[in-house]
Amino acid sequence: MKVLVIDDDAQIRLMLREVLGWAGYEVLEAENGRKGQLAQRQHRADLVITDLIMPEQEGLETIAALKKEFPDLKIIAVSGGGRVSPEMYLPTAQELGADVVFRKPFNIQRLSAAVKELLETK
């Protein structure tokens, strides 16, 4: 199974690549939503983990675009907030199609469990 991680923070991408790789997933990465959409078109991940606050194309726009193009795609949204608290963005992410949302800093075990659960129901 493939997981696409879209986050402008290289440390977050590295951590998720390592943890999900150990769990047996193939992990693809993109540093913003525009590159994430392109990666999804080229490689068809089974699940996307996306940050919400990013340069070039933020996560809410990315979630909406991915769900329109890939309606069955599983999506996990994560956010530390930015100028406002994550509580402002995470409910909107769910309305746009995110299956699960996490506030940064997130518990990696919980996020890994959510990935496993979402992919088992695919």
Beta strands, then each sheet from edge to edge (+ up, - down):
strand 1: 2-6
strand 2: 26-30
strand 3: 47-51
strand 4: 74-79
strand 5: 100-103
sheet 1: 2+ 1+ 3+ 4+ 5+
end
